[in-house]
Amino acid sequence: MLLKSLWKMLLRVGSRVVIEGVREGIGDHGEMVVVVLVRLRKRRSRRGFCGRCGRLSPGQDAGAGRRRWRSLDQATTLTYIEADAPRVNCKVHGPTVAEVPWARHDVGFTRDFEDQVAWLAVHSSKKAITELMRIAWRTVGAIVERISDDARARRDPLEGLRRIGIDEISYRKGHRYLTVVVDHDTGRLVWAAPGRNKATVKKFFNQLGRSRTLKIRLVSADAASWIGDVVRSRALNAKLTMDAFHVVGWATDALDVVRRQVWNDARRAGQTAVARELKGARYALWRNPEDLTARQAAKLADIARTNGPLYRAYLLKEQLRRVFALRGQAGIELLDRWLAWAQRSRIEAFVKLGRSIRRHRTAIDQKLITGTGNALVESTII
Ligand SMILES: [Zn+2]
């Protein structure tokens, strides 16, 4: 009994739902899977709500039988909700699968799952979100589109915004772009529109209106000037900050430039063994030191011994990561030292990176002081 109420709480399925049982198993890729069997509390008649419009309608039939919805993982265990999916006969939509409280109509994920994906889409890298949520990138695009439609349909999601994040996400192989706005205080996606330019951001502030815009205290965004410029001219009381993962992402890119250069040099000089070593070192250089496997750690030690510039570039990336882990005044001071070091390094990619960081210094310092963000996500990415 206690276990059933615990599941009900974890899955946030609502009071109309009865937990019938829990089944555990192993998935196709050897992962732990748990399926929670639920049913909706019986109504006196076979009536139910239309999945499309929510109208109370007479029952039709059992539909296609039982269905599964992917829910948020419990720790690392894949979690599904399983239930009957009967149809009702809506007077507008005809025979339609009845509404379930935990998911949007005709979707194989729960609302909580989709909301988390949408939040991650603006707070983390593509790689982090697909690996963490174990879904394909095209699924992320579909979810974000659906949620933004849903957010528009709800009554004013823009009310009471204080701290927001604005970002772009690309999907369908970079052919489509959305500008999205999340509420840092609730973690919800509150606005999204196609496009990535000043006009799109202005559209958001127009919809928000002047008096609500002036109540915004903080806006986090990446370095894109098309976001920053509009924010600075409209949200006059807001501090502009930059999400740490963007900055750390730049450092990872710079490191990759150095690795490719060193690799090309080695190849041209006919040092094929060295070139091969370096090619395989990519993941060791990318990963956070605490996540390295023994083999990757050994590879890194090799690089430290044999390739000074590449190892220095690696250390530069790592120290920048530490700036954001430290935060506050200590983070700001470490960033000062980092900038001096990058400039002296004579590694072109990092000298350049130092310049971009200087250009965005105010927003980055703001981030180090205010420290908005989600600890889980940031520990995954930084
Ligand atoms: Zn209907």
Residues whose N, C-alpha, C, O or C-beta is under 5 A from the ligand:
A	BS01	ZN	C50 R52 C53 R55 C90 V92 H93
